[in-house]
Amino acid sequence: MSFSDLALHPLVLNALVEGGYDQPTPVQADAIPPALDGRDVLATAQTGTGKTAAFLLPSLTRLAANPPAPRRDAATPRVLVLAPTRELARQVLQSARKYGKYLRLNTVELVGGLPYREQLRMLSRPVDIIVATPGRLLDHLERQRLNLSEVEVLILDEADRMLDMGFLDDVEKIAAACARDRQTLLFTATLDRRMAKLAEGLLQNPVRVEVAHTASAVKIEQRLHHADDLEHKRQLLNHFVNLPEVEKAIVFTATKRDADTLARDLWQAGHAAGALHGDMNQGQRNRTIEQLRTGRIRLLVATDVAARGIDIKDVTHVINFDLPRQPEDYVHRIGRTGRAGAEGVAISFAGKVDRDALFRIERYTKSAMEVHVVPGLEPRRPIATGPAARPQGPRRFRPNGGPNGASNGAPGGGKWNRSGGQSQGGGQHRSGHGGGHKTAAYAGK
């Protein structure tokens, strides 16, 4: 199947062809046809599956096929996209402008951190698409600065994250202000009881679209390194950031303080590094992301919320200095690499206290991370997760009778088999090349 088979508007197709897009991803192939038919859609899809295009392309086709009246009221959007974070909203905005470049649409962004005066200026004119975070949009709505009664399509992107961040009431108030006969497209990485209840209240007879929540949505090699303590983690991080194949990386930490501390330490060690977290204002966050995009920094130390929605195609590595508490956050993290069909490497550090979190991640992704060891930085005692993963200790492997394999770019190393036995795989294992768990590729659009 190609995009030309999906009955998209010719001007939207032209933008896709110009962008080099040919075939839809599974979520796009399943979600776009019912959305074009005007049906509500409830889609379970994680980052990297192409979900942004799955809801934008049919919405843009709708706008192109039904031009607005010549005279329109200001601040009365036809399409409203809600996203949990400023970064994700910015990514959606950029995608909407890219796919709709030939449609002459007015697309605006309403998020925290942007000057009110600028937002009021944008709302003083007719608007086709608004991309917003719930809090800032509700603020404008309650101040009667915009009118949602003519919204034709309401889109909730990463709705599960909005609920996690406490936006449930805001989302419900915003939806209540939209036209009752609107179309609603809801995209979520998980579908738990809370999400099912929200979907039941917002959607009418929706078409269900589901993309399996495994790590197979992106082409990523996943590696696990056991760490004894914080100092051991720091030593491992220092090893990896000095490897030439780690060209551009995002390092994830559990707290804002740790992000600042690690970024400062990396900078003082001579690495072009920066931090990204929720305490930074929007201007600082935008500058930091742009520095990573343009190569002025090559290491970004970030928290989960701050990095949500970052779309930089040439991130070669993601390093989980701290494992996330929620398994879906792990999938979102590693989705920052391996984008647009490129290969990526995700490296995770885990200690004894991370055993349960690691087990939840592997159960959620339905895949076990292969355990690697850096020569000279071996853990004193490896951890184990789950009944099928009880390593008896670190064992070097000798592939096919040859010399000891090299792990992650260091000579003479090896990796552990999760069962504690010898690995039967052949070849050397270097950072960014082979040796880890690789899965099928779908580019996020």
N, C-alpha and C positions, 0 to 999 in steps of 0.2 A: 504494500500500500504506500502511496505517496500523498503529499499534502494536496495535490491536485484532485485526488479522489474524494476529498472531504467537503466539497461544495462551499469552500471559503470564497469570500469576495475577491475578484481579480486583483484589486489594489493591495489587499492583504497578502495574496499569493506572491505578488511582485516583490514585496518587502522580504518575504521568506526566501525566495529564490536569490535575491540580492545578498541576503545574509548567509547563504550557503546551506540552508536547511532544505532537506529533500523528503526524508521519511519521518513520519510521526513516531513518537515513543508509544509504548503500550497505553499509558494513561491518556495521552492525547488521542490516540485512535479510538479509545473507548468513551471518552468524555465529550469530545467535540461534536459528534453527530447528534446525541440527544440535546446538547446545549443549543445547537443550531435549530433544533425543532422547538425550542422554547421550553423544554422540560427542566425541572429542577434537578440538580445533580448533587449527590453525596459521594465524594471521592475520598478514599483512603490511600494516600500516597505520600511518600517521604521526599525530602529534598533530593535533587539530582535526577528526578524522574521526568522532568519536563512539565511539571504541573502548572507553572506560570503561564506557559503558552496554551495549556489545556483550557484555562478559563479566559485568557485574553483574546485568543483568536476568534472564538465564536462571538464574543462581546463586540469586538471591533467589526466583525462582519455584520452584525445586527445594526450597528451605528451607520455603517457605510450603505447598507441596503435601505435604510429608512432615514433619510436626511431630516434634520430638525426644521422647525418652522423658521422663516426668515427673521422674525422678531422674537427673541427669547428673553426671559427674565434672567437677571444675573444670579449667580450662585445657585443654580438649579440643575444639578448634574443628572445625566441619564444613566451613567454607570458609576457605582460606588464600590471601591475595593478597600476592605479593612485588613490590616496587617498588624501583627503584635509589636513590631519594633520599627524604629526609624530606618534602620539599615535595610530591612526587608521591604519596607514601603518604597525606599529609594530604588531598590532593584526592580520592583514591579513597575514603578514609574518609568524607568529607563527602558524596560521591555515594551511597555505600552507605546512609548514614543518610537521605538525601533520598528515594531510591527505595524504601527499605524502612521508611518512617516508620510504616506501618500494620501492620507485622509483629511488633512487640515483640521485636526481636532485640537481642542484646548484641554490639555491634561494638566492638573495641578496636584500639588502635594501639600497635605496638611498634617504636620507632625510636630511634636514638641522639639524645642531647640531652635526652631526657625523664627525670625522676628515676626511679631504680630502684624506690624505695619505692612510687611511684604505679603503676608497671607491675606490681609484685608484687601490689598490691591488686586491680588489674583481673584478674589471673590467678587470684585466689583464688575466683572465681565461675565458673559455667558460661558458656562463650563460644560464640557462633555463628559469628562471622566475625573473623578476625585479619588486619589489614593491616600489613605489616611490611617493613623493609629487611632484606636477607639477613644482614648482620653481627650486628645486634642479635637477630634471631630465633634464629640459630645459638647465640649466647651463652646465651640462655634454654634452648634445647634441650639443650646440653651440660651445663648445670647442673640438668637434669631438672626444670625449672619448668613445662614444658608437655608435652603428649602429642599427637603428630600422627598416631597410628595410626588415628584415626577421621575423618581429612580426606576428605571426599567430592569436593571440587573444589579442585584446585590451579591457581592463576592466576599467570602470569608476565607482568607488564606492563612494556613497554619492555625486553624480555629482552636485546636487543642492547646497551643501555646498561649493564646489569648485567655483561655480559661485558667491555665496555670498561673498567669500573671494577674488574675483577679478582675478581668474585664467582662465577666459574664453579664452583670447588670448593665454596663455600658452598651454591650452588643445588643442586648434585648431592647433597650430604649431606642437605639439607632434604627434597628429593624422595624420597630413599631412606628417610626416616623416616615418610613419609606412607603411607597405605593403598595396597596394590598395585593394588587394583581401582578406584582413584579415577578421576575425570575430570580431564583436564589441558587448560587453555586457555592457549595461548602467543601473545602479541602482541609483534610486533617491527617496527621501522621498516625494517630491512634483513634480508635472508636470505643471508648469506655462508656460506662453508664451515664456519666455527665454529658458526654458529647452526644450520645444517642438522644438524651432528653432535649438538648438544645436543638438538634436537627429536627426532632419531631415537632417542636414549636415553630420552627422557621421555614421548613420545606413542605411542599405539597406534592405527595405521591412522587418522590424523587427516584431517579435512576441511580442504582448503586454501582459504583466503579471502585474496584479494589486492586491495588498493586501490592503484591506481597511485601511485608515489612522485613525484608532481609537486606543484608549488605550488598545484594546482587544488583542494586539499582545503579551502582557506579563501579568502574574498573579500578579497584583499590586493593593493594597488597597490605594485609593487616598483620602487624607484628606485636608481640608482647614481650616486655622485659620485666623480670621480677626485680624489685628494688627493696633493699633492707630498710632504708630510712630516708629522710629528706636529703641528707648529704649524698647518699648513693644516687638519688634521683638527679641531683645537681651534676654529679660526675657523668652520669649517662647523657644528660642534656648537653654538657660541654663537649662530649665525644661527638654527638651527632651534628651539632651546629658547625663543627669544624670540618665535616666531610664535604668535599667539593660537589657531590651530587645533591646535597641539600641546598638547592638554589634559592628557593623561597618557601618559607614555612610559617605555619600558624601554630603557636604553642598555647594549649589551653590549661588554665589554672582554675582552682575552685573559688578563689576570692579576688576582689579588686586589689587588695593589698599585695597579694602574691604576684599579681600581674605587674604592678608597678615595680616591685622588688626585683623580679626576674628580668624585666626589661632593662632596668638600670644596671644590674650586674652584667648582662650581656653587652650592653653599650660600653661599660667600663672595660670589658674584656676585648674590645675592639670590633664588636659586631654591630652592624647597622640594624638596630632593634627599636621597637616602639611598643607602647601599651595601648590597649583598647578596653574600656570598661564603662559602666553606667554612670560613674561620677564625672565623666568628661562631658562638656557641652557639645552641641551638635557640630559647631564649627571645628572643634578639636578632633572629633571623631571623623568627620569628613576629610580633614587634612591627613590624618593618620592613614586612613584607608587609601587615599590617593597616593601617599608616599609608598605604600606597599605595591599598589598597582603599577606605579611608574618605576619602581626599583630603587627609590631613594633609601628605603629600608628593605631588608630581606627577611627579617624575623619579626613577626607580630605576636605579642603575648596578650591573650584575650580571655575574657570570661564568656560564658555561653550566651547570655542575653545580648551582649555587645556585638558578638560575631554573627548573630543570627541574620541571615540574608546576604552576607558578604558573597559576592560573585566575582572572583578574580581567577581567570582561566589558567594561569601558569603557576599556581601553588603546587609545588612538587611534593611537599610533606605536611602532614598534620601530626603534631606530637602532643599526646595527652599526658602532660606532666602530672595532672590529677585526673582520675577517672570521674566521669559525671555520675550523679546520683541516679538519674533516670536513664534507662537504656535507649530510649528514643533520642535523647540528647547526644548519645554516642554516634548514632547514625547521622544526625545533623552535623556533628563536628567533622566526621571523616568525609562528609559530602563536600567540604570546602576544597578538597583536592580531588583529582581525577575528573575534572569538569570538562565539558565540551568534548568528550570522547578521549581525553588524554589519560594516561596512566597516572596513578598516584600511590603514595605510601602513607599508611597510618601507623604510627608507633605509639604504644601505650606503656606507661610505667605503672606497675601495680605492686603493692605490698600486702602483708598479711591482713591488714584492715580492709583491703579492697576485695577480699575473697567473694563476699556476697554480691557486691556490685558487678564484679567480673562474671559471676555465674548468671546474673540477670541479663547482662549484655549478650552473652553467648546464647542464652535461651531465646532471647528476643530476636537476634539476627539469624538464629538457626545455623550458626557456624562457630567453630572454635578458632581462636587466634593461635597461630603457631608461636611457640616460645623460642626466643633467640637469646644469645649470650654474647656480650662483648668481652673478648679476652682481656684479662686484667681487671675487669669490673664484674666478675661473677658474683651473684648473690650468695650469701652464706647458707641460706635455706630457701629454696623455691617454694612457692605457694601452689595450692591445687584448688580447683573448683569443680563441683559436681562429682557424681559417682564414677564417671568415666574418665576423669582427669585427675589422677593422683600420681604425679611424678615422684620417683624414688630418689631424685637428686639430679644435679646437672651432669649430663653425659655428653661428651664431645662425640661427634660422629665422623666417620672416615668414609666418604662416599666412594663406593666401588673400588676399595683398596688403595685409593690415592692418598695424598697427604691430607692432613686435617683441613676441613673446609674453612673458608674465611667468612665471618659473619659481619655484615654491615660495614664493609670497607676495611676491616682490620684483619691483617694476615693471621693465619693460624687459629681462627676462631671456630665456632660451631653454633648449633642451635639444639634446644631440647625437644624431644618428642613429648607430647603432652602425657603419654602413658609412662614415661620414664625410660622407654626403650630407645634403641638406636634408630635414628631416622634412616629410611631407605632411599631417600631422594638423592639425586646426583647433582654435582656441580657446586660451585661456590655461591655463597649467598652474600651479596653486597647490597648496601643501602640503595633502595630504589630499583633493584633488579632481581627478580625471582625470589624464591624461597618462602614466600608468604602465601596467605590465602587470597587468591584472585578470583574475581567473579565477572559476570557478563557486563557489558558496557551499554549504557544509555546516557546520552548527553543531556544535561539539564538545560532547558531553553526557557 
